[in-house]
Amino acid sequence: MGERVLRLWARVLCALNTLLAEVFALRQPWALLRFLFFLGYFYWALIRPYRLYPKPMPDVLPFPYMLLPDVSFFAGLGLMLKGMWLWFAFLFRWEVVRYWAVWGGSFVLAWLAAAFYLWYIFDLEVEPARRALRQRQSRWVVLYRAFAPRYVWRFRALDGRVEDDASAVYWFGGPGRLQVAMDNAVVLERTGRGEPRVLTPGPNRWLPVEGYERVRRILDLRDQHLRFDVALRTRDGVPLVFRDVRLVYSIRRGREDATLAQPYPHVVESIERLIRIEGGRARDLESHLPWGNVAELRRWRSVEHTAQTMRVAFRSGLRRAVSARTLQEVLAFIQQDEAAVLVNRWDVQPLSARPGRPSPGPLFPYGPFPQAPADLLPRFQLTGLLRRQNYEERGVSLHWADMNNWEVTVGKIKPQFLQAWQLSRENRQRAAPAALNQVRQDAYLAFLGAEIQRWDQILAGMDLGTPEGREAFRLGVRQWLSRLWALLQEIQDRQIDLNEVMSLHRP
């Protein structure tokens, strides 16, 4: 049995030796066959690690060694080395080189044309500083797409940026794998698909990036701080400048609670709104950038766009709030603790000791009535007013605002402005609901006090010990109550000033 196997194997080796001698012979009919054999080996060496076998194989073998027993492999090793020596020895003869030149020249031209087209459609030719680097990356991308389509690049998004901004997948797109940090969200775009795709973070997750799908935006989901100045005018035309306005804002988070798996909740629709708003501003910025700097444009999109959106939204809201008020009202903006002190002082202060009244004397004396504090908007309520602006349309949320540092830009305030402020203050105090209610209550109490004093005077002249005196007392009480009721009804129906009513009905 062993001898038969050896004789059979000797016949196989003899046939292979004859075939190799014919293939690698120095004759013209076999030149094309040798060239095709070389192309087949070249293509096999490129695709075998990615498509056929997961285990590594020697790079010198033109066929999978796993199909042969170990004894057969070592027995035919010398024959294979001989065939490879003949192959490389006659590969560069003219009969083969002329075919190689045609194929190689066509390949190089197609390769360079594809790389230039890829480099051109991604607008990378307008960045002179790194033009050579982008051209070299485009050539490598074409080679990998052609001969290693399953090769996957990996990159990470950290702190609102890509960890390696020189990566080819960042500039030319996938396929690849992307890991998003817990405090970031990545927006991907692909030509022809229309809507962008949002990748949310997750613990130790490598998310797939499709072919030629590029990173458009990397958003930071944490609270962001912003400082800037705002110039505006009040309702009476006085120019104001709010210096060093400080904001704390973030991507709109909705009503979800933070968890360990999602420490920074967010609303995907808000991110999509940010991307839609970005389109026009990105084109405007690109037209003003020197040489169409693509790297600067990508940096602005990833870092500055959300801040610019918040800045524009806050400025418009602050202008609406201040332009609807006079300078006197802006000056009267008080802090929350100051408002609480004033309200408490007004509540506990005795009526006779309030501003505008004389020193304590007779019960409810007539005189000037006090004026309640004007119903002005405190600063904390102004911040709340700005927080209630419709920022959801822009995809951001305002958490805190500091606007205490402001100044009037004009050197001298005109007299008409001073008159306007004084008139505005008086009208504001008269029209304030709190002031009107307080005046009405004080006038009502003063009127009742005057009537009580008048009734004391009536009682002082009556003799209740006689029937005539008691009858006169009953008639007087009825007349006084009917008169009082008629006056109160007149005040309620006509809503006239109580001071005027009391001046008409005083004895």
ChimeraX attribute file (.defattr): number of C-alpha atoms within 10 A of each C-alpha:
attribute: neighborCount
match mode: 1-to-1
recipient: residues
	/A:1	5
	/A:2	7
	/A:3	8
	/A:4	9
	/A:5	10
	/A:6	11
	/A:7	11
	/A:8	12
	/A:9	15
	/A:10	13
	/A:11	12
	/A:12	13
	/A:13	15
	/A:14	13
	/A:15	12
	/A:16	16
	/A:17	16
	/A:18	11
	/A:19	13
	/A:20	18
	/A:21	14
	/A:22	12
	/A:23	20
	/A:24	21
	/A:25	16
	/A:26	13
	/A:27	10
	/A:28	10
	/A:29	11
	/A:30	16
	/A:31	22
	/A:32	15
	/A:33	14
	/A:34	19
	/A:35	20
	/A:36	15
	/A:37	14
	/A:38	17
	/A:39	14
	/A:40	12
	/A:41	15
	/A:42	12
	/A:43	11
	/A:44	16
	/A:45	17
	/A:46	13
	/A:47	15
	/A:48	17
	/A:49	14
	/A:50	14
	/A:51	11
	/A:52	10
	/A:53	12
	/A:54	9
	/A:55	9
	/A:56	8
	/A:57	15
	/A:58	10
	/A:59	11
	/A:60	11
	/A:61	14
	/A:62	16
	/A:63	15
	/A:64	12
	/A:65	13
	/A:66	11
	/A:67	8
	/A:68	11
	/A:69	10
	/A:70	10
	/A:71	9
	/A:72	11
	/A:73	14
	/A:74	12
	/A:75	14
	/A:76	15
	/A:77	12
	/A:78	11
	/A:79	16
	/A:80	19
	/A:81	13
	/A:82	14
	/A:83	19
	/A:84	16
	/A:85	13
	/A:86	16
	/A:87	19
	/A:88	12
	/A:89	11
	/A:90	17
	/A:91	18
	/A:92	13
	/A:93	12
	/A:94	11
	/A:95	19
	/A:96	19
	/A:97	16
	/A:98	13
	/A:99	15
	/A:100	19
	/A:101	11
	/A:102	10
	/A:103	12
	/A:104	13
	/A:105	12
	/A:106	11
	/A:107	12
	/A:108	11
	/A:109	11
	/A:110	12
	/A:111	18
	/A:112	15
	/A:113	14
	/A:114	17
	/A:115	21
	/A:116	18
	/A:117	12
	/A:118	18
	/A:119	21
	/A:120	14
	/A:121	10
	/A:122	12
	/A:123	12
	/A:124	22
	/A:125	20
	/A:126	15
	/A:127	17
	/A:128	13
	/A:129	12
	/A:130	13
	/A:131	14
	/A:132	12
	/A:133	12
	/A:134	22
	/A:135	19
	/A:136	14
	/A:137	19
	/A:138	25
	/A:139	18
	/A:140	15
	/A:141	21
	/A:142	19
	/A:143	14
	/A:144	14
	/A:145	14
	/A:146	11
	/A:147	13
	/A:148	16
	/A:149	16
	/A:150	14
	/A:151	13
	/A:152	14
	/A:153	16
	/A:154	18
	/A:155	19
	/A:156	15
	/A:157	23
	/A:158	19
	/A:159	17
	/A:160	21
	/A:161	19
	/A:162	21
	/A:163	13
	/A:164	13
	/A:165	14
	/A:166	13
	/A:167	16
	/A:168	19
	/A:169	26
	/A:170	21
	/A:171	23
	/A:172	22
	/A:173	21
	/A:174	25
	/A:175	21
	/A:176	21
	/A:177	18
	/A:178	22
	/A:179	22
	/A:180	26
	/A:181	20
	/A:182	23
	/A:183	21
	/A:184	21
	/A:185	24
	/A:186	25
	/A:187	19
	/A:188	18
	/A:189	19
	/A:190	18
	/A:191	10
	/A:192	6
	/A:193	9
	/A:194	8
	/A:195	13
	/A:196	19
	/A:197	17
	/A:198	19
	/A:199	19
	/A:200	19
	/A:201	22
	/A:202	17
	/A:203	12
	/A:204	10
	/A:205	12
	/A:206	16
	/A:207	16
	/A:208	15
	/A:209	21
	/A:210	15
	/A:211	15
	/A:212	17
	/A:213	22
	/A:214	20
	/A:215	26
	/A:216	20
	/A:217	26
	/A:218	25
	/A:219	25
	/A:220	23
	/A:221	21
	/A:222	18
	/A:223	15
	/A:224	15
	/A:225	13
	/A:226	15
	/A:227	14
	/A:228	12
	/A:229	15
	/A:230	18
	/A:231	16
	/A:232	17
	/A:233	19
	/A:234	20
	/A:235	15
	/A:236	17
	/A:237	12
	/A:238	17
	/A:239	15
	/A:240	19
	/A:241	16
	/A:242	18
	/A:243	17
	/A:244	16
	/A:245	17
	/A:246	16
	/A:247	21
	/A:248	16
	/A:249	21
	/A:250	23
	/A:251	27
	/A:252	22
	/A:253	18
	/A:254	13
	/A:255	9
	/A:256	11
	/A:257	11
	/A:258	12
	/A:259	9
	/A:260	8
	/A:261	11
	/A:262	16
	/A:263	14
	/A:264	22
	/A:265	21
	/A:266	24
	/A:267	15
	/A:268	18
	/A:269	14
	/A:270	21
	/A:271	24
	/A:272	18
	/A:273	15
	/A:274	19
	/A:275	20
	/A:276	14
	/A:277	16
	/A:278	16
	/A:279	11
	/A:280	10
	/A:281	15
	/A:282	15
	/A:283	11
	/A:284	10
	/A:285	14
	/A:286	16
	/A:287	12
	/A:288	10
	/A:289	12
	/A:290	11
	/A:291	13
	/A:292	18
	/A:293	19
	/A:294	19
	/A:295	15
	/A:296	15
	/A:297	16
	/A:298	18
	/A:299	15
	/A:300	17
	/A:301	21
	/A:302	21
	/A:303	17
	/A:304	13
	/A:305	20
	/A:306	24
	/A:307	18
	/A:308	15
	/A:309	18
	/A:310	22
	/A:311	17
	/A:312	10
	/A:313	19
	/A:314	20
	/A:315	17
	/A:316	14
	/A:317	18
	/A:318	20
	/A:319	15
	/A:320	16
	/A:321	16
	/A:322	18
	/A:323	18
	/A:324	12
	/A:325	16
	/A:326	21
	/A:327	24
	/A:328	19
	/A:329	22
	/A:330	18
	/A:331	8
	/A:332	16
	/A:333	18
	/A:334	17
	/A:335	14
	/A:336	12
	/A:337	10
	/A:338	12
	/A:339	18
	/A:340	10
	/A:341	10
	/A:342	11
	/A:343	12
	/A:344	11
	/A:345	12
	/A:346	13
	/A:347	9
	/A:348	8
	/A:349	11
	/A:350	10
	/A:351	15
	/A:352	16
	/A:353	12
	/A:354	16
	/A:355	13
	/A:356	12
	/A:357	15
	/A:358	14
	/A:359	9
	/A:360	12
	/A:361	8
	/A:362	9
	/A:363	12
	/A:364	18
	/A:365	15
	/A:366	16
	/A:367	11
	/A:368	11
	/A:369	19
	/A:370	18
	/A:371	17
	/A:372	20
	/A:373	15
	/A:374	20
	/A:375	15
	/A:376	17
	/A:377	17
	/A:378	19
	/A:379	19
	/A:380	17
	/A:381	15
	/A:382	18
	/A:383	17
	/A:384	15
	/A:385	14
	/A:386	23
	/A:387	17
	/A:388	13
	/A:389	16
	/A:390	13
	/A:391	19
	/A:392	16
	/A:393	14
	/A:394	21
	/A:395	25
	/A:396	25
	/A:397	22
	/A:398	24
	/A:399	15
	/A:400	14
	/A:401	21
	/A:402	16
	/A:403	17
	/A:404	14
	/A:405	11
	/A:406	15
	/A:407	12
	/A:408	15
	/A:409	12
	/A:410	10
	/A:411	6
	/A:412	7
	/A:413	11
	/A:414	10
	/A:415	9
	/A:416	10
	/A:417	15
	/A:418	13
	/A:419	11
	/A:420	15
	/A:421	17
	/A:422	13
	/A:423	13
	/A:424	18
	/A:425	18
	/A:426	13
	/A:427	12
	/A:428	17
	/A:429	19
	/A:430	16
	/A:431	13
	/A:432	17
	/A:433	14
	/A:434	16
	/A:435	19
	/A:436	16
	/A:437	12
	/A:438	17
	/A:439	20
	/A:440	18
	/A:441	13
	/A:442	18
	/A:443	21
	/A:444	16
	/A:445	13
	/A:446	21
	/A:447	22
	/A:448	14
	/A:449	17
	/A:450	18
	/A:451	17
	/A:452	13
	/A:453	15
	/A:454	15
	/A:455	14
	/A:456	11
	/A:457	11
	/A:458	13
	/A:459	13
	/A:460	9
	/A:461	9
	/A:462	14
	/A:463	13
	/A:464	13
	/A:465	8
	/A:466	10
	/A:467	10
	/A:468	11
	/A:469	14
	/A:470	14
	/A:471	12
	/A:472	15
	/A:473	17
	/A:474	11
	/A:475	11
	/A:476	15
	/A:477	14
	/A:478	12
	/A:479	12
	/A:480	15
	/A:481	11
	/A:482	12
	/A:483	13
	/A:484	15
	/A:485	12
	/A:486	12
	/A:487	16
	/A:488	15
	/A:489	12
	/A:490	13
	/A:491	14
	/A:492	10
	/A:493	9
	/A:494	8
	/A:495	11
	/A:496	12
	/A:497	12
	/A:498	20
	/A:499	18
	/A:500	9
	/A:501	16
	/A:502	18
	/A:503	10
	/A:504	9
	/A:505	9
	/A:506	10
	/A:507	7
